[in-house]
Amino acid sequence: MKRLLWALAACVVAFTGCKSNNRNLLPNVSGKAGEVLVVIERSEWESDLGVAIREVLSGDTPYLAQREPLFVLSNVPPGSFSSIFKVHRNLLLVNINPQNATNGVVYKNNVWARPQAVVQLNAADVAQAQALFSESSAMIAEFYEQSERNRVIANAKLYEERSLREPVEKVTGGILHFPSGYRCRKFTDDFVWIADEKQYTNQTVLIYKYPVTGPDVLTQENIIRQRNEIMQANVPGMFENSYMTTSTAQEPTSRSLRYHGRDFVETRGFWEVHGDFMGGPFVSHSFYSEDGRDIIVLEAFVFAPRYDKRQYLRQVEALLYSFEWKKDAK
């Protein structure tokens, strides 16, 4: 159920595009990436409402080998919600008051700090609050998720490795914003391999395309089939006759999304190396080229055997959301 709620958030990824007029006057946010501060009375936090919030926002992150929470939660009662807490990066304000003028869920950006994501849940009583959270939980989780991505994208643009625009543009007709540290490892007419490789971590983006051959080109079956063929041809392992492929230990999942006017199919799963014992999570975006003749795939994957992988995958996945057609790029 927790993964289902997460998956139902397909229509909310564009929520975080607003900007505050006084944005430049606000302090920078506090807190670590992936943290959410829940402002709620202690009795409500320990009730079924609090249990529901924790089950969704700190539930398991999908498609990671080890269990890792989607977000790390902490809570503070409203009476202690002072200025030191108001600048936290992600806030969930639970306002239960029978005298509320209106009840519902409100999404805000940059209220007390920047770049900040604030969700305010207004309800007349605990039962109504729980019902409101239940019906909006997937949207709330995706709002925080996209806010985390936007922070990564902003940093990538600030410290962009602009030399990587050219190979991406030649394959896709658009650009991705990569921060310094990423390097191009392979570049052909229809495939680009760009990675940030450190001693114990590897964050990689693969960009490739293949011709549209029929109406079912964006089915999950075809996406995985094409992926396996392209990985075998372009991503070798360390040993002879070893290569990357899609793990069959857990079935991948796909969903349709729309972000900044662009429709794409998101696919999540596990990769592994045929003939070796390497593996990890991946996520890809598949969509039509501007002329409709090809399918373009932007894929992010992580290899970090010594570490938790949620944040590494979130960082590199965010770069996929930075894609822009050349005509729209700045």
C-alpha positions as CSV (number, residue, x, y, z in Angstrom):
1,M,0.0,0.0,0.0
2,K,2.8,2.4,0.8
3,R,4.4,1.9,-2.6
4,L,1.0,2.2,-4.3
5,L,0.4,5.6,-2.6
6,W,3.9,6.7,-3.8
7,A,3.1,5.6,-7.3
8,L,-0.2,7.4,-7.5
9,A,1.6,10.8,-7.4
10,A,2.0,11.0,-11.1
11,C,0.2,14.4,-11.7
12,V,1.9,16.5,-9.0
13,V,5.5,16.9,-10.2
14,A,4.9,20.4,-11.5
15,F,3.8,21.8,-8.1
16,T,7.1,23.3,-7.2
17,G,7.6,25.8,-10.0
18,C,6.4,28.8,-8.1
19,K,8.7,31.6,-6.9
20,S,8.2,34.0,-4.0
21,N,8.5,37.7,-4.7
22,N,10.8,38.2,-1.7
23,R,12.8,35.1,-2.4
24,N,16.2,36.9,-2.4
25,L,15.5,38.3,1.0
26,L,14.9,35.0,2.7
27,P,17.6,33.0,4.5
28,N,18.8,29.7,3.2
29,V,17.0,26.6,4.4
30,S,18.4,24.4,7.2
31,G,18.2,20.6,7.6
32,K,19.7,17.7,5.6
33,A,18.4,16.5,2.2
34,G,15.5,14.2,2.6
35,E,14.3,15.5,6.0
36,V,10.8,16.6,6.8
37,L,9.8,18.4,10.0
38,V,6.3,17.7,11.1
39,V,4.7,20.4,13.2
40,I,2.0,18.7,15.2
41,E,0.7,18.3,18.8
42,R,2.3,15.4,20.6
43,S,-1.1,13.7,21.2
44,E,-1.9,13.9,17.5
45,W,1.6,12.6,16.5
46,E,1.0,9.5,18.7
47,S,-2.5,8.9,17.4
48,D,-3.6,7.1,14.2
49,L,-3.0,10.4,12.3
50,G,0.7,10.3,13.3
51,V,0.9,6.7,12.4
52,A,-0.5,7.4,8.9
53,I,2.0,10.2,8.3
54,R,4.9,8.0,9.3
55,E,3.7,5.1,7.2
56,V,3.7,7.2,4.1
57,L,6.5,9.7,4.4
58,S,8.9,7.4,6.2
59,G,7.8,4.3,4.4
60,D,10.3,2.3,2.3
61,T,11.8,4.0,-0.7
62,P,10.9,1.8,-3.7
63,Y,13.5,-0.2,-5.6
64,L,16.4,-0.1,-3.2
65,A,18.3,-3.2,-2.1
66,Q,18.2,-2.3,1.5
67,R,15.3,-0.7,3.4
68,E,15.6,3.1,3.5
69,P,12.9,5.6,4.4
70,L,11.5,7.8,1.8
71,F,12.1,10.8,4.2
72,V,13.5,11.1,7.6
73,L,10.9,12.6,9.9
74,S,11.2,14.6,13.1
75,N,8.4,16.5,14.9
76,V,7.9,19.5,17.0
77,P,4.7,20.8,18.7
78,P,3.2,24.1,17.4
79,G,4.0,25.8,20.7
80,S,7.7,25.2,20.1
81,F,7.7,26.1,16.4
82,S,10.2,28.9,16.8
83,S,12.3,30.7,14.2
84,I,15.0,28.1,14.4
85,F,12.5,25.5,13.0
86,K,10.8,27.8,10.5
87,V,13.8,27.7,8.2
88,H,13.7,24.0,7.7
89,R,13.8,22.8,4.1
90,N,10.6,20.7,4.2
91,L,7.7,21.4,6.6
92,L,4.4,19.7,7.2
93,L,2.2,22.0,9.3
94,V,-0.8,20.1,10.9
95,N,-3.3,22.7,12.0
96,I,-6.3,21.2,13.8
97,N,-8.7,23.8,14.9
98,P,-12.6,23.8,14.8
99,Q,-12.4,27.5,14.2
100,N,-10.5,27.2,10.9
101,A,-12.0,29.4,8.2
102,T,-11.3,26.8,5.5
103,N,-10.0,23.2,5.7
104,G,-7.9,21.4,3.2
105,V,-4.3,20.9,2.1
106,V,-2.2,23.9,0.9
107,Y,1.1,23.7,-0.8
108,K,3.6,26.6,-0.5
109,N,7.1,27.5,-1.5
110,N,9.7,29.8,0.2
111,V,7.6,30.9,3.2
112,W,10.3,31.5,5.8
113,A,13.4,30.4,3.9
114,R,14.6,29.4,0.4
115,P,14.3,27.0,-1.3
116,Q,11.6,25.7,1.1
117,A,8.6,23.4,0.6
118,V,5.7,23.8,3.0
119,V,2.5,21.8,3.2
120,Q,-0.2,23.0,5.6
121,L,-3.0,20.6,6.5
122,N,-6.0,22.5,8.0
123,A,-8.7,20.4,9.6
124,A,-11.5,20.9,12.2
125,D,-10.6,17.7,14.1
126,V,-8.2,14.8,14.1
127,A,-10.6,12.5,12.1
128,Q,-10.9,15.1,9.3
129,A,-7.1,15.6,9.4
130,Q,-6.5,11.9,8.9
131,A,-9.0,11.8,6.1
132,L,-7.4,14.8,4.3
133,F,-3.9,13.3,4.7
134,S,-5.1,9.9,3.4
135,E,-6.5,11.3,0.2
136,S,-3.6,13.7,-0.4
137,S,-0.7,11.6,0.9
138,A,0.8,10.6,-2.4
139,M,0.6,14.2,-3.6
140,I,2.3,15.5,-0.4
141,A,5.1,12.9,-0.8
142,E,5.6,13.9,-4.4
143,F,5.6,17.6,-3.6
144,Y,8.6,17.0,-1.2
145,E,10.3,14.7,-3.7
146,Q,10.1,17.3,-6.5
147,S,11.3,20.0,-4.1
148,E,14.4,17.9,-3.3
149,R,15.0,17.4,-7.1
150,N,14.6,21.1,-7.7
151,R,17.4,21.9,-5.2
152,V,19.7,19.4,-6.9
153,I,18.9,21.0,-10.3
154,A,19.5,24.5,-9.0
155,N,22.9,23.4,-7.7
156,A,23.7,21.7,-11.0
157,K,22.9,24.9,-13.0
158,L,25.0,27.0,-10.6
159,Y,28.1,24.7,-11.0
160,E,27.3,23.3,-14.4
161,E,29.8,21.4,-16.5
162,R,28.7,23.1,-19.7
163,S,31.0,21.0,-21.9
164,L,28.6,18.1,-21.4
165,R,25.8,19.9,-23.2
166,E,27.2,19.1,-26.7
167,P,27.1,15.3,-26.6
168,V,23.6,15.3,-25.1
169,E,22.3,17.8,-27.6
170,K,23.6,15.7,-30.6
171,V,21.8,12.6,-29.4
172,T,18.6,14.1,-28.1
173,G,18.1,17.7,-29.5
174,G,18.1,18.9,-25.9
175,I,20.4,19.4,-22.9
176,L,20.8,18.1,-19.4
177,H,22.4,20.2,-16.6
178,F,25.3,18.3,-15.1
179,P,27.3,19.7,-12.1
180,S,31.1,19.7,-12.0
181,G,32.4,16.2,-11.3
182,Y,30.6,14.5,-14.1
183,R,32.6,13.4,-17.1
184,C,31.7,11.9,-20.5
185,R,32.9,8.3,-20.7
186,K,31.3,7.3,-24.1
187,F,29.7,9.2,-27.0
188,T,28.3,7.8,-30.2
189,D,25.5,8.9,-32.6
190,D,22.8,7.4,-30.4
191,F,24.4,6.8,-27.0
192,V,26.0,8.9,-24.3
193,W,27.5,7.7,-21.0
194,I,28.1,10.5,-18.4
195,A,29.2,9.6,-14.9
196,D,30.5,11.0,-11.6
197,E,32.8,8.2,-10.5
198,K,34.5,8.3,-7.1
199,Q,36.4,5.6,-5.2
200,Y,33.3,3.9,-3.6
201,T,30.4,5.5,-5.5
202,N,29.2,5.8,-9.1
203,Q,26.4,8.0,-10.2
204,T,25.7,7.6,-13.9
205,V,23.4,9.0,-16.5
206,L,22.9,7.1,-19.8
207,I,21.3,8.9,-22.7
208,Y,20.2,6.9,-25.8
209,K,17.7,6.7,-28.5
210,Y,16.1,4.1,-30.8
211,P,13.6,4.3,-33.7
212,V,9.9,4.3,-33.2
213,T,8.7,1.0,-34.7
214,G,5.0,1.0,-33.8
215,P,2.2,2.1,-31.4
216,D,3.5,-0.1,-28.5
217,V,6.9,1.5,-28.4
218,L,6.4,2.9,-24.9
219,T,5.1,-0.3,-23.3
220,Q,7.2,-1.5,-20.3
221,E,8.0,-4.7,-22.2
222,N,9.5,-2.8,-25.1
223,I,11.3,-0.3,-22.9
224,I,13.0,-3.1,-21.0
225,R,13.8,-5.1,-24.2
226,Q,15.4,-2.1,-25.9
227,R,17.2,-1.3,-22.7
228,N,18.8,-4.7,-22.5
229,E,19.9,-4.7,-26.1
230,I,21.5,-1.2,-25.7
231,M,23.1,-2.0,-22.4
232,Q,24.7,-5.2,-23.8
233,A,26.1,-3.3,-26.7
234,N,27.3,-0.3,-24.8
235,V,27.9,-1.0,-21.1
236,P,30.4,-3.8,-20.6
237,G,31.3,-5.3,-17.2
238,M,34.8,-5.9,-15.8
239,F,35.1,-9.4,-17.2
240,E,35.0,-10.8,-20.8
241,N,31.4,-11.3,-22.0
242,S,29.9,-9.5,-19.0
243,Y,27.5,-6.6,-19.5
244,M,24.8,-4.6,-17.9
245,T,21.2,-5.9,-18.1
246,T,17.9,-5.6,-16.2
247,S,17.5,-7.8,-13.1
248,T,14.6,-10.2,-13.2
249,A,14.7,-10.7,-9.4
250,Q,12.0,-8.0,-9.1
251,E,9.8,-6.9,-11.9
252,P,10.3,-3.2,-13.0
253,T,7.4,-0.8,-12.8
254,S,6.4,2.0,-15.1
255,R,4.1,5.0,-14.9
256,S,3.2,7.9,-17.2
257,L,4.1,11.4,-16.0
258,R,4.0,14.9,-17.3
259,Y,6.6,17.5,-16.2
260,H,7.0,21.0,-17.6
261,G,4.8,20.2,-20.6
262,R,6.8,17.0,-21.5
263,D,5.1,13.6,-21.3
264,F,7.3,10.6,-20.5
265,V,7.2,7.1,-19.1
266,E,9.1,6.6,-15.9
267,T,10.5,3.1,-15.4
268,R,12.1,1.9,-12.1
269,G,13.9,-1.4,-11.5
270,F,17.2,-3.0,-10.7
271,W,20.2,-3.4,-13.0
272,E,22.8,-6.2,-12.7
273,V,25.9,-7.2,-14.6
274,H,25.6,-10.5,-16.5
275,G,28.6,-12.6,-15.6
276,D,29.4,-10.6,-12.5
277,F,28.0,-9.8,-9.0
278,M,27.3,-6.0,-9.4
279,G,23.9,-4.4,-9.3
280,G,21.8,-1.5,-8.1
281,P,18.8,0.7,-8.7
282,F,17.9,2.6,-11.9
283,V,15.2,4.9,-13.1
284,S,14.6,6.0,-16.7
285,H,12.5,8.5,-18.6
286,S,11.4,7.5,-22.1
287,F,9.7,10.0,-24.5
288,Y,9.3,10.9,-28.1
289,S,11.9,13.0,-29.9
290,E,10.7,16.4,-31.2
291,D,10.2,15.0,-34.7
292,G,8.5,11.8,-33.4
293,R,10.8,9.4,-35.1
294,D,12.8,8.2,-32.1
295,I,12.3,7.3,-28.5
296,I,14.8,9.1,-26.3
297,V,15.7,7.6,-22.9
298,L,17.4,9.3,-20.0
299,E,18.5,6.8,-17.4
300,A,20.1,7.3,-14.0
301,F,21.7,4.5,-12.0
302,V,23.8,4.2,-8.9
303,F,26.5,1.8,-7.7
304,A,27.4,2.4,-4.0
305,P,27.9,-1.0,-2.3
306,R,29.3,0.5,0.9
307,Y,26.5,3.1,1.4
308,D,22.8,3.7,1.6
309,K,21.6,4.6,-1.8
310,R,18.5,6.7,-1.4
311,Q,20.2,10.1,-1.6
312,Y,22.7,9.1,-4.3
313,L,19.8,7.9,-6.5
314,R,17.7,11.0,-5.7
315,Q,20.6,13.2,-6.7
316,V,21.2,11.6,-10.1
317,E,17.5,11.1,-10.8
318,A,17.0,14.8,-10.3
319,L,19.3,15.5,-13.2
320,L,16.8,13.7,-15.6
321,Y,14.3,16.4,-14.6
322,S,16.6,19.1,-15.8
323,F,16.2,18.1,-19.4
324,E,15.2,20.9,-21.8
325,W,14.8,21.0,-25.5
326,K,17.5,23.2,-27.1
327,K,15.0,25.9,-28.1
328,D,13.9,26.3,-24.5
329,A,17.4,26.1,-22.9
330,K,19.1,29.1,-21.3
